[in-house]
């Protein structure tokens, strides 16, 4: 019944009634900060944890085994340190109460990173006190108090919260608030009301760089995690190619062309975050990211190991394995005909190791919940489950026999439904 399945499990005859008070706790650093060992025999439950997170995960396992815990031993720990879920709250805003609920649900699956996609063409969802119009034009958003509550709630459940502030593309909501950030300062744009990739980008002025430095200053005050995501993907160079002032700036900066502007802006953000002791993360499309930045490889399964050969740390997020907004079976609609992610395909994702000669590392894996076509929390839950259960075993490193997973999945889904979670159709 345990999801994710423990990596080493031996079950014997006999049972012990489980209560929190029935657990004898000890610590063993060699198990690693997220590792734990359970020994159950002679009416005693012994939990040995490598650290506070390991104790938390050990107790999660006991709750899934309870109320009667079988005699036996479990020695468990994750393969990856980054076991993430991305929630897009920019396209469709998700209320704070649902974010807290999602934290509970992913913590139960021993996932430990929640990335919040906070800004895009269709909305800016984070209060920035230095620049209040960012949220005034977008409506629903999280206040500083909301973020403090989310971050604290997540920390209590050993979930890190990584903010994403997208640039230099996917910025139409920011340009709607502050037109001077764009390549045509006299133009008045609205927050985008369509899906796809907006052609509008930030301009290349130092004043725009300074504006987003101020945004990031406020972001790092709110989010204590070591990582800040800045998007960086799907940035169309057309405005830089045809705008005289952008062409002038490219010459001033000594850049070889508009294709280099995205990397230049990203590098300026990386330098600023480094001064705060933070590391920049970006969506990887080609080898032009700033030195030392962490990449999320989303286009395919091959680019992750390739990026480690460039000396980069990598979080694997290939879309055909991790995009939970894709339907679980072929159907008419915006993702037809080939963007489908079945439960089986999610479970059989086998993250590759970094090549031996790589200078970078595979930090972990991440599942994505893009919300263009998921306007409500119930829609998000329906798309996430049951496939997020499969992903959790991939992230923990214990995915194995698929038929065994399906047998364990049904009781877990019953637990979710008892909590009021809207579970999508089970299509093995």
MARFI-354003 format. One record per atom (N, C-alpha, C): x, y, z. Coordinates in pm, whole numbers, padded with zeros to 5 digits, always signed. Example, Ala and Ser with C-alpha at 12.3 -4.5 7.8 and 13.67 -1.06 7.14 Angstrom:
2
+01319-00569+00780;+01230-00450+00780;+01320-00330+00780;+01285-00225+00708;+01367-00106+00714;+01290+00003+00787;
This chain:
428
+00081-00122+00000;+00000+00000+00000;+00085+00127+00000;+00217+00115+00012;+00301+00233+00027;+00331+00294-00109;+00313+00425-00125;+00353+00500-00243;+00422+00628-00196;+00547+00652-00238;+00627+00565-00323;+00677+00442-00248;+00695+00336-00325;+00741+00209-00267;+00878+00228-00204;+00901+00175-00082;+01035+00182-00023;+01137+00109-00110;+01259+00153-00105;+01363+00095-00191;+01410-00040-00140;+01400-00065-00008;+01432-00196+00048;+01323-00231+00148;+01255-00343+00123;+01138-00378+00202;+01136-00528+00226;+01118-00567+00352;+01101-00709+00387;+00990-00717+00490;+00883-00787+00456;+00765-00796+00542;+00754-00938+00596;+00733-00951+00727;+00720-01081+00794;+00578-01093+00849;+00548-01207+00915;+00417-01224+00976;+00405-01144+01104;+00281-01113+01144;+00257-01042+01269;+00238-00893+01245;+00171-00828+01341;+00140-00686+01326;+00154-00616+01460;+00177-00483+01452;+00179-00396+01569;+00080-00283+01544;-00004-00253+01639;-00095-00140+01626;-00015-00010+01622;-00046+00074+01525;+00033+00196+01508;-00035+00316+01574;+00042+00383+01658;+00012+00519+01702;+00144+00593+01707;+00138+00725+01702;+00263+00802+01708;+00341+00772+01836;+00270+00746+01945;+00337+00721+02073;+00401+00582+02077;+00365+00494+01983;+00421+00359+01984;+00558+00351+01916;+00606+00464+01864;+00730+00464+01785;+00847+00501+01874;+00951+00417+01870;+01079+00449+01935;+01169+00514+01830;+01213+00635+01858;+01289+00713+01760;+01436+00717+01796;+01522+00698+01696;+01666+00718+01712;+01718+00779+01582;+01846+00815+01583;+01905+00883+01468;+02035+00816+01426;+02058+00815+01296;+02180+00758+01240;+02216+00839+01116;+02317+00921+01129;+02350+01015+01023;+02385+00947+00891;+02439+00826+00897;+02479+00756+00774;+02362+00725+00682;+02239+00731+00733;+02123+00707+00648;+02097+00823+00552;+02162+00936+00571;+02137+01054+00489;+02023+01135+00544;+02018+01265+00513;+01919+01353+00576;+01774+01316+00548;+01748+01249+00435;+01610+01210+00402;+01586+01060+00416;+01684+00987+00465;+01672+00843+00478;+01617+00801+00613;+01565+00678+00619;+01513+00625+00745;+01514+00473+00739;+01503+00412+00857;+01490+00267+00868;+01380+00236+00968;+01291+00144+00931;+01186+00097+01020;+01211-00049+01053;+01207-00082+01181;+01217-00220+01227;+01097-00248+01316;+01017-00346+01278;+00894-00376+01350;+00897-00523+01392;+00895-00548+01522;+00893-00685+01573;+00858-00682+01720;+00809-00793+01770;+00782-00809+01914;+00702-00693+01972;+00607-00644+01896;+00520-00538+01947;+00584-00401+01952;+00700-00383+01885;+00774-00256+01893;+00796-00202+01751;+00778-00071+01736;+00811-00002+01611;+00932+00087+01638;+01043+00059+01570;+01164+00140+01585;+01187+00216+01456;+01195+00348+01467;+01221+00437+01354;+01357+00501+01375;+01449+00473+01284;+01582+00535+01286;+01589+00630+01167;+01617+00756+01194;+01614+00858+01090;+01751+00920+01072;+01782+00953+00946;+01907+01022+00918;+01902+01169+00950;+01784+01224+00961;+01764+01365+00991;+01616+01392+01008;+01577+01518+01033;+01435+01549+01052;+01349+01511+00932;+01400+01530+00809;+01321+01491+00692;+01303+01340+00688;+01408+01266+00722;+01397+01120+00726;+01293+01074+00827;+01288+01139+00943;+01184+01105+01041;+01046+01132+00983;+01029+01246+00916;+00901+01281+00857;+00858+01176+00755;+00950+01133+00670;+00915+01034+00568;+00889+00896+00630;+00964+00862+00734;+00937+00737+00802;+00797+00733+00863;+00756+00845+00921;+00621+00851+00979;+00514+00851+00869;+00544+00910+00753;+00450+00902+00642;+00430+00756+00600;+00539+00680+00596;+00528+00538+00561;+00445+00463+00665;+00467+00491+00792;+00389+00424+00897;+00240+00456+00884;+00207+00579+00851;+00066+00614+00837;+00001+00538+00722;+00078+00517+00614;+00023+00439+00503;+00009+00292+00540;+00098+00241+00623;+00091+00102+00665;-00017+00079+00770;-00044+00182+00851;-00135+00167+00964;-00276+00138+00922;-00363+00105+01023;-00341+00110+01168;-00269-00011+01225;-00246-00114+01141;-00172-00231+01188;-00047-00245+01102;+00070-00223+01163;+00196-00225+01089;+00253-00366+01092;+00283-00424+00975;+00333-00562+00973;+00477-00570+01024;+00510-00682+01088;+00649-00708+01126;+00735-00707+01000;+00856-00657+01015;+00949-00655+00904;+01042-00537+00915;+01116-00510+00809;+01212-00400+00806;+01197-00323+00675;+01220-00195+00685;+01226-00106+00568;+01348-00018+00587;+01434-00015+00488;+01543+00083+00485;+01527+00162+00357;+01514+00291+00371;+01462+00370+00261;+01533+00504+00252;+01540+00557+00132;+01596+00688+00108;+01583+00718-00040;+01583+00845-00078;+01556+00882-00216;+01679+00871-00305;+01652+00849-00434;+01759+00855-00534;+01798+01000-00561;+01699+01088-00568;+01724+01227-00608;+01694+01323-00494;+01775+01427-00485;+01751+01531-00387;+01647+01632-00431;+01625+01645-00563;+01524+01736-00617;+01411+01651-00672;+01298+01651-00602;+01180+01574-00643;+01065+01674-00649;+01048+01734-00766;+00968+01854-00774;+00836+01842-00845;+00750+01941-00817;+00624+01962-00887;+00615+02111-00917;+00587+02145-01043;+00566+02284-01080;+00417+02311-01094;+00370+02415-01028;+00230+02457-01039;+00228+02595-01105;+00161+02602-01219;+00143+02727-01292;+00024+02801-01233;+00052+02910-01164;-00055+02992-01107;-00071+03123-01183;+00004+03138-01293;-00003+03261-01372;-00117+03257-01472;-00130+03144-01546;-00234+03135-01648;-00372+03134-01584;-00390+03049-01485;-00511+03052-01403;-00466+03056-01257;-00509+03158-01188;-00467+03175-01049;-00526+03064-00963;-00443+03012-00874;-00486+02909-00779;-00485+02968-00638;-00597+02960-00565;-00603+03024-00433;-00503+02964-00336;-00466+03045-00240;-00366+03003-00141;-00406+02873-00074;-00534+02856-00044;-00578+02735+00025;-00549+02610-00058;-00561+02621-00189;-00529+02505-00272;-00379+02480-00277;-00299+02585-00278;-00153+02566-00276;-00114+02491-00149;-00172+02527-00035;-00143+02457+00090;-00188+02311+00082;-00302+02287+00022;-00353+02150+00006;-00259+02069-00083;-00211+02131-00192;-00119+02060-00280;+00011+02027-00208;+00058+02116-00122;+00178+02086-00043;+00157+01961+00041;+00042+01950+00105;+00012+01828+00181;+00016+01705+00092;-00043+01716-00026;-00053+01600-00115;+00083+01557-00168;+00169+01653-00201;+00300+01612-00253;+00391+01565-00141;+00375+01622-00020;+00457+01576+00092;+00423+01431+00127;+00296+01394+00113;+00256+01256+00138;+00326+01161+00041;+00359+01210-00079;+00429+01130-00179;+00581+01145-00170;+00628+01209-00064;+00771+01229-00041;+00837+01311-00151;+00760+01399-00213;+00814+01499-00305;+00853+01622-00223;+00957+01691-00264;+01014+01792-00173;+01039+01929-00234;+00993+01955-00356;+01007+02088-00417;+00874+02126-00479;+00826+02247-00450;+00712+02305-00519;+00762+02430-00590;+00762+02426-00723;+00798+02544-00801;+00669+02617-00837;+00662+02745-00804;+00545+02826-00836;+00576+02913-00956;+00507+02886-01067;+00520+02964-01191;+00433+03088-01174;+00494+03197-01127;+00420+03311-01074;+00387+03417-01178;+00459+03422-01289;+00437+03529-01387;+00440+03472-01527;+00361+03535-01615;+00359+03496-01755;+00288+03605-01833;+00262+03580-01962;+00190+03677-02042;+00050+03702-01988;-00010+03602-01927;-00150+03610-01886;-00170+03654-01741;-00063+03683-01670;-00084+03728-01532;+00045+03739-01454;+00048+03833-01360;+00157+03850-01265;+00096+03830-01126;+00138+03723-01056;+00065+03677-00939;+00140+03698-00807;+00245+03776-00806;+00322+03799-00683;+00329+03948-00655;+00284+03987-00536;+00294+04127-00495;+00440+04172-00493;+00469+04280-00565;+00600+04344-00560;+00576+04487-00513;+00612+04515-00390;+00576+04644-00331;+00647+04760-00399;+00767+04736-00452;+00839+04842-00523;+00770+04878-00654;+00694+04784-00710;+00630+04806-00841;+00485+04752-00835;+00396+04825-00769;+00263+04772-00738;+00174+04748-00859;+00199+04817-00972;+00110+04799-01087;+00121+04658-01146;+00228+04586-01115;+00240+04450-01168;+00120+04365-01132;+00073+04378-01010;-00044+04300-00968;-00173+04377-00987;-00167+04508-00992;-00291+04586-01012;-00356+04553-01146;-00274+04528-01249;-00332+04502-01381;-00371+04356-01398;-00323+04268-01311;-00350+04125-01326;-00458+04073-01234;-00492+04147-01130;-00599+04102-01041;-00549+04006-00936;-00599+03884-00935;-00567+03787-00830;-00417+03767-00817;-00371+03763-00692;-00227+03745-00669;-00206+03706-00523;-00081+03673-00492;-00041+03640-00355;+00025+03762-00292;-00020+03796-00173;+00044+03903-00097;+00171+03850-00031;+00248+03940+00025;+00366+03895+00102;+00325+03803+00216;+00217+03836+00283;+00171+03750+00393;+00133+03612+00342;+00070+03605+00227;+00036+03476+00168;+00162+03392+00145;+00264+03455+00088;+00387+03382+00057;+00455+03336+00185;+00458+03421+00286;+00517+03379+00413;+00446+03255+00468;+00314+03254+00458;+00238+03139+00508;+00267+03015+00425;+00270+03029+00293;+00298+02914+00206;+00436+02857+00232;+00535+02943+00240;+00673+02898+00260;+00687+02829+00395;+00627+02887+00499;+00637+02827+00632;+00564+02693+00637;+00446+02687+00580;+00367+02563+00577;+00444+02453+00506;+00506+02489+00393;+00584+02392+00317;+00705+02344+00395;+00774+02435+00461;+00894+02398+00536;+00862+02298+00646;+00747+02313+00709;+00706+02218+00812;+00687+02077+00756;+00669+02068+00626;+00647+01939+00560;+00766+01901+00470;+00878+01971+00490;+01003+01944+00419;+00987+01959+00268;+00909+02060+00231;+00893+02098+00091;+00954+02237+00073;+01045+02248-00021;+01104+02377-00056;+01016+02445-00161;+01006+02577-00156;+00927+02652-00253;+01022+02735-00339;+01022+02706-00468;+01109+02775-00564;+01023+02869-00648;+01047+03000-00644;+00968+03093-00724;+01018+03099-00867;+00925+03123-00960;+00964+03147-01099;+00909+03281-01145;+01001+03368-01188;+00968+03498-01246;+01019+03494-01390;+00928+03480-01485;+00968+03456-01623;+01018+03581-01694;+01128+03567-01769;+01184+03672-01853;+01288+03610-01947;+01330+03677-02053;+01283+03806-02105;+01161+03795-02196;+01115+03670-02225;+00987+03650-02291;+00883+03611-02187;+00762+03584-02235;+00650+03553-02143;+00629+03667-02043;+00637+03792-02092;+00633+03909-02002;+00522+04007-02036;+00423+03967-02114;+00323+04067-02156;+00246+04125-02039;+00223+04046-01934;+00155+04103-01817;+00238+04214-01753;+00370+04196-01750;+00457+04303-01696;+00455+04425-01787;+00454+04405-01919;+00452+04518-02012;+00318+04590-02006;+00209+04518-01977;+00080+04584-01961;+00083+04680-01843;+00159+04646-01740;+00169+04732-01622;+00268+04845-01643;+00380+04816-01705;+00488+04914-01721;+00538+04909-01865;+00474+04985-01956;+00511+04979-02098;+00657+05015-02126;+00721+05093-02039;+00859+05135-02066;+00956+05018-02062;+00912+04901-02015;+00998+04783-02012;+01007+04716-02149;+00920+04754-02243;+00913+04687-02371;+00993+04757-02479;+00990+04699-02596;+01066+04752-02709;+00995+04866-02780;+00870+04890-02749;+00794+05005-02799;+00726+05070-02680;+00798+05158-02608;+00744+05214-02484;+00614+05291-02500;+00587+05339-02621;+00463+05413-02643;+00341+05325-02666;+00363+05196-02680;+00253+05103-02707;+00186+05062-02577;+00054+05049-02581;-00021+05005-02464;-00078+04865-02489;-00024+04770-02417;-00070+04631-02427;-00160+04598-02310;-00247+04501-02329;-00322+04445-02219;-00258+04315-02173;-00299+04269-02055;-00260+04134-02014;-00316+04038-02120;-00232+03948-02167;-00271+03863-02281;-00387+03774-02244;-00483+03763-02334;-00601+03681-02308;-00607+03560-02401;-00493+03519-02454;-00485+03401-02539;-00372+03311-02490;-00370+03186-02541;-00260+03096-02512;-00161+03098-02628;-00045+03041-02605;+00059+03041-02707;+00180+03118-02658;+00258+03172-02752;+00381+03244-02719;+00368+03387-02769;+00360+03482-02679;+00355+03622-02718;+00489+03664-02777;+00482+03749-02879;+00604+03797-02943;+00675+03905-02862;+00609+03957-02759;+00663+04073-02689;+00769+04032-02586;+00878+04106-02584;+00990+04079-02494;+01032+04206-02423;+01115+04188-02322;+01176+04303-02256;+01272+04374-02352;+01288+04504-02331;+01393+04573-02406;+01529+04549-02339;+01633+04606-02395;+01769+04577-02351;+01831+04694-02275;+01748+04781-02221;+01799+04899-02150;+01845+04863-02009;+01943+04939-01961;+01990+04919-01824;+01880+04946-01722;+01790+05038-01755;+01680+05067-01662;+01587+04946-01646;+01571+04865-01750;+01489+04745-01742;+01561+04637-01661;+01691+04626-01681;+01770+04534-01598;+01756+04573-01451;+01765+04704-01421;+01754+04750-01283;+01616+04722-01226;+01512+04737-01308;+01375+04708-01264;+01365+04563-01218;+01415+04470-01297;+01402+04330-01259;+01501+04290-01151;+01610+04362-01136;+01693+04341-01017;+01613+04375-00892;+01537+04483-00897;+01455+04520-00781;+01347+04415-00755;+01288+04361-00862;+01191+04253-00844;+01256+04134-00774;+01374+04095-00822;+01441+03979-00762;+01486+04007-00619;+01520+04133-00589;+01553+04166-00451;+01436+04133-00359;+01314+04163-00404;+01197+04136-00323;+01166+03987-00319;+01190+03919-00431;+01167+03775-00437;+01255+03701-00337;+01384+03736-00332;+01472+03662-00240;+01443+03697-00095;+01380+03812-00069;+01336+03841+00066;+01221+03749+00108;+01139+03709+00012;+01019+03629+00041;+01046+03480+00041;+01137+03435-00046;+01161+03292-00065;+01302+03258-00019;+01318+03179+00085;+01452+03151+00139;+01530+03045+00062;+01469+02979-00035;+01539+02869-00102;+01661+02920-00178;+01756+02830-00201;+01879+02866-00271;+01856+02898-00418;+01743+02853-00474;+01720+02863-00618;+01607+02960-00649;+01628+03037-00757;+01524+03124-00813;+01518+03095-00963;+01400+03065-01012;+01381+03031-01153;+01343+03158-01230;+01403+03178-01348;+01372+03298-01427;+01316+03264-01565;+01265+03144-01583;+01203+03111-01711;+01308+03097-01820;+01311+03193-01913;+01412+03194-02017;+01375+03119-02143;+01257+03058-02147;+01221+02974-02261;+01130+03048-02357;+01116+02993-02476;+01020+03039-02576;+01025+03191-02592;+01145+03242-02607;+01166+03386-02621;+01189+03418-02769;+01092+03483-02831;+01101+03513-02973;+01186+03639-02995;+01283+03636-03087;+01375+03750-03104;+01325+03857-03200;+01202+03844-03253;+01157+03933-03360;+01162+04081-03325;+01118+04118-03205;+01119+04260-03169;+01261+04315-03163;+01355+04238-03114;+01495+04283-03109;+01554+04295-03250;+01505+04211-03341;+01556+04214-03479;+01507+04336-03556;+01386+04382-03528;+01329+04488-03611;+01320+04624-03541;+01358+04632-03414;+01350+04758-03342;+01484+04831-03350;+01487+04953-03405;+01616+05024-03418;+01691+05039-03286;+01621+05073-03179;+01691+05092-03051;+01748+04960-03001;+01677+04849-03020;+01732+04720-02980;+01857+04687-03060;+01856+04716-03190;+01974+04691-03272;+02092+04778-03226;+02062+04901-03188;+02167+04989-03136;+02225+04933-03007;+02140+04885-02920;+02188+04828-02793;+02272+04703-02816;+02231+04619-02912;+02311+04500-02942;+02452+04539-02982;+02464+04647-03062;+02598+04694-03102;+02674+04749-02982;+02606+04826-02897;+02671+04881-02779;+02724+04770-02687;+02648+04663-02677;+02684+04553-02587;+02783+04455-02651;+02808+04472-02781;+02899+04381-02850;+02842+04242-02870;+02709+04233-02875;+02644+04103-02896;+02635+04074-03045;+02647+03947-03084;+02651+03914-03226;+02517+03925-03297;+02409+03939-03226;+02279+03951-03290;+02168+03933-03189;+02043+03944-03240;+01928+03935-03152;+01920+03800-03082;+01973+03697-03144;+01967+03563-03084;+02044+03556-02952;+02135+03653-02929;+02218+03652-02807;+02158+03735-02695;+02050+03806-02721;+01995+03897-02620;+01938+03822-02501;+01869+03713-02527;+01809+03635-02417;+01915+03590-02318;+02025+03536-02369;+02132+03489-02281;+02195+03604-02205;+02205+03721-02267;+02265+03836-02199;+02178+03878-02080;+02047+03887-02101;+01958+03925-01991;+01962+03821-01880;+01958+03694-01917;+01960+03588-01816;+02089+03593-01735;+02202+03620-01803;+02329+03629-01732;+02330+03745-01632;+02267+03856-01669;+02261+03969-01576;+02179+03934-01452;+02074+03856-01470;+01995+03813-01354;+02074+03713-01269;+02150+03625-01334;+02230+03528-01260;+02335+03597-01174;+02398+03699-01229;+02498+03774-01152;+02433+03839-01030;+02316+03896-01049;+02250+03964-00938;+02207+03864-00830;+02154+03749-00872;+02116+03649-00774;+02237+03594-00700;+02348+03577-00771;+02469+03527-00706;+02515+03622-00596;+02495+03752-00616;+02532+03848-00512;+02448+03831-00386;+02330+03770-00402;+02244+03737-00287;+02271+03596-00235;+02367+03527-00292;+02393+03390-00252;+02294+03290-00307;+02227+03325-00418;+02126+03238-00478;+02173+03189-00615;+02111+03081-00660;+02143+03023-00790;+02024+03035-00884;+02053+03073-01006;+01951+03088-01108;+01920+02953-01172;+01789+02928-01196;+01743+02812-01271;+01670+02864-01394;+01683+02794-01506;+01612+02836-01627;+01571+02714-01707;+01470+02733-01795;+01426+02628-01886;+01527+02617-02000;+01588+02503-02012;+01699+02483-02105;+01647+02449-02245;+01694+02528-02344;+01663+02499-02483;+01788+02483-02568;+01895+02554-02532;+02022+02537-02601;+02134+02581-02508;+02255+02553-02547;+02370+02573-02459;+02415+02719-02457;+02329+02808-02406;+02368+02949-02398;+02336+03010-02262;+02315+02926-02162;+02284+02978-02029;+02406+03030-01959;+02387+03110-01855;+02501+03166-01782;+02579+03059-01708;+02709+03076-01692;+02789+02979-01616;+02735+02961-01475;+02729+02836-01431;+02684+02807-01295;+02535+02797-01278;+02458+02832-01383;+02312+02823-01371;+02267+02678-01378;+02157+02651-01309;+02097+02517-01313;+01991+02514-01423;+01989+02406-01498;+01899+02397-01612;+01787+02298-01583;+01669+02329-01638;+01558+02233-01644;+01540+02196-01790;+01569+02072-01821;+01563+02026-01960;+01425+01968-01986;+01351+02032-02078;+01210+01998-02097;+01178+01950-02238;+01266+01975-02335;+01232+01944-02473;+01233+01794-02503;+01326+01721-02441;+01341+01579-02471;+01417+01513-02358;+01438+01384-02368;+01508+01309-02264;+01659+01308-02283;+01706+01349-02400;+01849+01344-02429;+01923+01470-02383;+01854+01583-02376;+01925+01708-02348;+01973+01718-02204;+01915+01641-02112;+01961+01646-01973;+02103+01599-01957;+02134+01474-01996;+02274+01430-01989;+02366+01519-02071;+02319+01569-02186;+02403+01656-02267;+02440+01783-02191;+02343+01840-02118;+02371+01962-02044;+02474+01939-01933;+02477+01820-01875;+02580+01794-01773;+02719+01793-01834;+02729+01757-01961;+02859+01761-02029;+02907+01904-02048;+02814+02000-02042;+02851+02142-02048;+02887+02195-01909;+02889+02107-01809;+02922+02147-01673;+02804+02197-01594;+02681+02172-01641;+02563+02227-01576;+02497+02125-01485;+02442+02173-01373;+02352+02092-01293;+02215+02093-01359;+02147+01980-01352;+02027+01960-01434;+01913+01904-01349;+01793+01957-01372;+01669+01895-01327;+01597+01846-01452;+01568+01716-01456;+01507+01655-01573;+01356+01677-01571;+01304+01733-01683;+01160+01760-01693;+01111+01737-01836;+01147+01626-01901;+01107+01607-02041;+00955+01603-02055;+00904+01681-02149;+00759+01706-02150;+00677+01580-02175;+00727+01487-02254;+00648+01368-02282;+00649+01268-02166;+00721+01298-02060;+00723+01215-01940;+00670+01286-01816;+00669+01418-01817;+00642+01491-01692;+00536+01599-01702;+00479+01626-01819;+00379+01731-01830;+00240+01672-01802;+00193+01695-01682;+00068+01633-01639;-00055+01706-01691;-00037+01818-01762;-00151+01879-01830;-00185+01804-01958;-00093+01724-02010;-00125+01641-02126;-00229+01536-02087;-00317+01498-02179;-00418+01397-02144;-00355+01259-02124;-00417+01174-02041;-00362+01041-02016;-00391+00942-02129;-00475+00981-02224;-00503+00896-02340;-00536+00988-02456;-00521+00937-02577;-00544+01016-02697;-00688+01068-02700;-00703+01199-02724;-00835+01259-02730;-00829+01384-02816;-00941+01427-02873;-00941+01554-02948;-00912+01669-02853;-00853+01776-02908;-00827+01891-02824;-00693+01954-02856;-00649+02046-02771;-00529+02126-02801;-00401+02046-02804;-00398+01927-02743;-00274+01849-02739;-00269+01740-02846;-00375+01724-02922;-00375+01623-03028;-00277+01664-03138;-00212+01568-03206;-00236+01423-03193;-00133+01349-03109;-00024+01416-03068;+00088+01337-03016;+00131+01371-02876;+00073+01471-02812;+00113+01504-02675;+00020+01434-02577;+00059+01312-02543;-00018+01225-02453;+00080+01172-02349;+00037+01167-02224;+00119+01108-02118;+00033+01009-02040;+00049+00882-02073;-00027+00779-02004;+00032+00751-01866;-00046+00685-01783;+00003+00644-01651;+00126+00555-01666;+00123+00463-01761;+00236+00373-01783;+00361+00450-01827;+00343+00546-01918;+00459+00622-01964;+00518+00707-01852;+00433+00760-01765;+00484+00835-01650;+00563+00743-01558;+00512+00621-01537;+00578+00529-01444;+00709+00475-01501;+00716+00458-01632;+00834+00397-01693;+00939+00499-01735;+00925+00623-01693;+01032+00721-01713;+01153+00676-01633;+01263+00655-01701;+01386+00605-01638;+01493+00714-01648;+01501+00802-01549;+01595+00914-01558;+01738+00867-01576;+01807+00917-01678;+01944+00872-01702;+02041+00937-01604;+02151+00871-01574;+02256+00935-01493;+02338+01030-01580;+02413+01116-01515;+02507+01200-01588;+02619+01113-01644;+02667+01141-01765;+02781+01066-01819;+02903+01076-01729;+02989+00977-01737;+03106+00973-01647;+03194+01097-01660;+03205+01149-01780;+03294+01263-01801;+03225+01398-01780;+03102+01394-01729;+03026+01518-01712;+03084+01604-01601;+03078+01735-01621;+03117+01828-01516;+03001+01872-01431;+02876+01841-01476;+02757+01875-01400;+02692+01753-01341;+02581+01775-01273;+02511+01667-01203;+02363+01663-01244;+02303+01545-01233;+02157+01534-01240;+02105+01552-01097;+02044+01666-01071;+01994+01695-00936;+01865+01619-00906;+01783+01597-01008;+01658+01530-00984;+01562+01546-01099;+01433+01533-01068;+01328+01533-01170;+01213+01620-01122;+01132+01665-01219;+01019+01750-01181;+00901+01727-01275;+00781+01720-01217;+00655+01710-01292;+00593+01849-01303;+00525+01872-01416;+00470+02006-01445;+00318+02004-01452;+00257+02105-01390;+00112+02126-01395;+00086+02264-01456;+00095+02271-01590;+00062+02395-01661;-00091+02409-01665;-00140+02532-01647;-00284+02547-01623;-00361+02619-01734;-00305+02628-01855;-00385+02688-01962;-00524+02626-01970;-00530+02494-01960;-00656+02423-01975;-00701+02357-01844;-00652+02411-01733;-00694+02364-01600;-00732+02486-01516;-00851+02540-01536;-00885+02667-01471;-00915+02658-01323;-00940+02537-01269;-00981+02527-01128;-00890+02428-01054;-00887+02437-00922;-00812+02338-00845;-00859+02195-00871;-00988+02174-00890;-01036+02039-00919;-00978+01987-01050;-00965+02075-01148;-00905+02035-01275;-00759+01995-01254;-00688+02070-01172;-00547+02037-01144;-00537+01901-01078;-00622+01877-00978;-00617+01747-00909;-00648+01633-01005;-00747+01652-01090;-00785+01546-01184;-00670+01511-01279;-00595+01612-01321;-00482+01587-01410;-00362+01531-01334;-00345+01572-01209;-00227+01529-01132;-00238+01383-01091;-00358+01342-01050;-00374+01207-00994;-00457+01121-01087;-00410+00998-01115;-00308+00921-01042;-00164+00935-01092;-00140+01014-01199;-00007+01011-01260;+00102+01065-01168;+00068+01158-01077;+00169+01207-00985;+00217+01098-00891;+00133+01000-00863;+00174+00885-00782;+00283+00806-00854;+00265+00787-00985;+00367+00718-01064;+00496+00797-01066;+00484+00929-01087;+00603+01013-01090;+00677+01008-00957;+00605+01001-00845;+00669+00999-00714;+00762+00879-00700;+00723+00764-00755;+00811+00647-00747;+00934+00665-00836;+00916+00730-00951;+01032+00762-01036;+01127+00855-00960;+01074+00957-00897;+01157+01054-00827;+01227+00993-00707;+01157+00905-00634;+01217+00841-00517;+01321+00737-00559;+01307+00686-00681;+01403+00586-00730;+01361+00444-00705;+01231+00420-00681;+01185+00285-00647;+01085+00229-00748;+01069+00296-00863;+00979+00242-00965;+01032+00107-01011;+00941+00010-01023;+00984-00124-01061;+00876-00195-01138;+00815-00295-01076;+00713-00375-01143;+00583-00295-01152;+00538-00275-01275;+00421-00189-01298;+00293-00251-01241;+00278-00382-01253;+00158-00446-01199;+00153-00434-01047;+00269-00441-00982;+00274-00421-00837;+00232-00279-00802;+00279-00182-00881;+00240-00043-00859;+00088-00027-00869;+00027-00088-00970;-00117-00074-00987;-00193-00133-00868;-00141-00242-00811;-00207-00301-00694;-00198-00208-00574;-00084-00144-00558;-00068-00051-00445;-00140+00080-00469;-00163+00112-00595;-00223+00241-00630;-00368+00251-00584;-00446+00145-00600;-00589+00153-00567;-00614+00194-00422;-00548+00133-00322;-00570+00181-00185;-00527+00326-00164;-00420+00366-00234;-00376+00505-00219;-00479+00601-00277;-00534+00567-00393;-00636+00652-00452;-00760+00658-00364;-00793+00548-00297;-00905+00550-00204;-00879+00648-00089;-00753+00652-00042;-00719+00749+00063;-00737+00892+00012;-00693+00917-00111;-00707+01051-00167;-00853+01090-00181;-00934+00999-00233;-01076+01030-00250;-01144+01054-00116;-01099+00984-00012;-01154+01006+00122;-01121+01146+00173;-01011+01204+00122;-00972+01340+00158;-01042+01444+00071;-01125+01398-00023;-01194+01490-00111;-01117+01529-00235;-01009+01459-00263;-00928+01489-00382;-01001+01437-00505;-01006+01519-00608;-01069+01476-00733;-00966+01399-00815;-00986+01268-00825;-00891+01180-00893;-00939+01154-01035;-00849+01166-01131;-00882+01141-01269;-00903+00995-01297;-00947+00962-01418;-00974+00822-01453;-00846+00739-01451;-00859+00618-01402;-00745+00526-01400;-00741+00455-01534;-00644+00494-01619;-00630+00436-01753;-00493+00371-01758;-00480+00245-01712;-00348+00183-01708;-00284+00171-01844;
